[in-house]
Amino acid sequence: MTSLPDSELTHAQTEVVDRAAAAIRQYAAECEAAQDVTPGAARALSSSGYTALVVPEDRGGLGANLSQFARAQLTLGTADASLALILAMHGHVTGAAFQGRTLPEPLLHAVAEAGKGGELLNALASEPELGSPSRGGLPQTRAVPEGTGFEGGGWRITGRKTWSTGVRSLRWALVTAATLDGQVGRYWVDLHGPGVRIEPTWQGALGLRGSGSHDVVFTDVPSSLHAPPAPGQPASSAWFWAAIAATYLGVGFAALDAIAAYARVRVPTALGAPIATLPRIQENVGRIATSLQAARALLLDAAAQWDADPSSASVPAIGAAKAHATGAAVFATDLASRTAGGAALSAALPLEKLLRDARAGLTHPPTDDTAYTALGRQLLEG
């Protein structure tokens, strides 16, 4: 039997996770009300040290593997999905880049330096016409070469990106763009540089209101580092799907904590005792806990299998774990809200926010049909 890597966090990793979780709890309500990432929240996320979590140790980081990253995001997702997702995006881009060597060395160096320096980054790929990049299609964002182009010159980037998670807190972006001859690459852009404009399009979103996932408009923006077209790497899917699964599963656990706390203190006059004493309430809480614990076990097992064998053979299990985890989070927040009754509709309880945030997990790839079909095909052919 293959010995699986240790997934427990080290002392140093635990410290940065605790600092990040504390920062998220401190600023979550402020960002939710502002429907954006506030300056204080951005500073707190950056200074927590979490940006170095998955940077390899030989590059000066804390070297978390996929299992450790998943455990970390579970903790952050329990604190708040919007701000946790910003760190999830930074972590998955960084982890996939180093493990899958999805970027050339100059860009790997830039990513490592950003992580060590507390500078947040994200990959910006989605566009209004393109839809989900996972479905293919040519981006409308254009990269025009300066000088010698691929041989060492710079580029100018022009276009628009949507769903730019946490953009006001980011320093760097890997922007997917196409050259005039249709070659799709990723370009390293300083979001604090000239030609970058944020359009506040995220107000009134159903969920993740505090994530500030606005549109970004690039007008002749300079880029000196890029990743030329390359085949897909399993690490890209593994790290992204695990990040999503863990973050939203944390939302489900937050709902479990919320309904359990409410049930212990809610004492209807007709009952004369906390509703926690009622068998129906106990059953619902038990169903929620079982669903979440099963999803957590599945996710951590899939991540551990990846750490033991980081290849395409390990990816379908992570995709299925993502589908199961986001479904469990939706189930947990829904049943917790129905268990609390009308009180769940009030902002006095966190359940209405958790219910909204959990739904967002369903929108991230892979979709349920794709994830379960891939795993089923692998099992049937294997």
C-alpha positions, 0 to 999 in steps of 0.5 A: 500500500502506498504511504500517503504524505502527512497532511497535518499543517506544520507549526509555521503553516498553522500560524499563518492560517490562524492570522489569515482567519483572524483577519478574515473574521475581523473584516468580513462584515465590513467587506460584505457591507461595502460589497468590496474588499476594503483597504483594511481588509486588503492590508490584513490579508497581505500581511498575514503571511498566507501568500507564502503558504504554498511557495516551495521551501527552497524558494523561501516559502512554507511549502504546503502540499495540496492536502495542507492547502485544503485543510487551510482553506477549510479553516478560512472558508469557515470564517468567510467565503468572500475573503477566503476565496481571494486567498484560495485563488492566490494559493491555487495559482501559486501551487499549480505553477510550481508543482506543474511547472505551468510557468517559465522560470522568470515567472516562477521567480516573480510568483515566489517573490510576490508570495514571500512579499505578501503581494496577492495575485490571481489569474484573470481569464474570464470575459463577457463574451468568452464565458468560462475559460474551461469551455474553450474559446479565444479571449478577446483580450489582445497582447501586442508585442513590443520589440522582439516579442517572444524572444525577450521584448515586452507586450501591451495588453488591451481588453476586459476581464470579468469575475476578478476575485478580490481585484482591489486587494491584488498586486499582480495578475496573470492575464490570459490574452491572445496575440493577433495570430491567435496564440493564447498566453498568460501575461504578468501585469502589475495591477497598480500600473498604468492603463489598469481600470477597475469597474465596480460591477459586483454590487448586488451580487447574490453571494460573495458580496465582499469578494469585490469580483469586479471587471478590470479593463486593460488599455495598452498595459505593459507586460514584460513577463509572459507564459507562451501557449502550453498544453494543460497540466493536471496540477492546474485542475487539482489545485483549483478544484481542491481550493474551491472544494475546501473553501465552500465546504468551510461555508457548510461547516459554518452553517453547522456551527450556526444552527447548533449554537442557535438551537442551544439558546432558542427556547420557545415559550410553548416548549420551555426548553431549547429546541436542541432537545427536539428529535427533529432538530437533532436529526437535521443537525446529524444529517448536516454533520454527516454530509459535511464530514463525508465530503471532508473525508473525500476531499482530504483523501483525494488530495492525499492521493494527489500528493502521493501521485501527482498525475492525471490519474489522481485528478478525477477524484479531486473533481468529484470531491469538488462536486460533492463538497459544494453540494454538501455546502448547499445542502448544509446551508439549506437544511440549517436555514429550514431548521432555524425557520423564519429566524434564518431570514434575518441578519441576526443569524449568519444563515442567510449569508451562508446560504447565498455564499454556498450557492456560488460554489456550484458555478465553479468548474467542474460542473457536477456532470463533468466531474462525476462522469470523469470519475466514472469513466476512469473507474469503468475503464480501469 
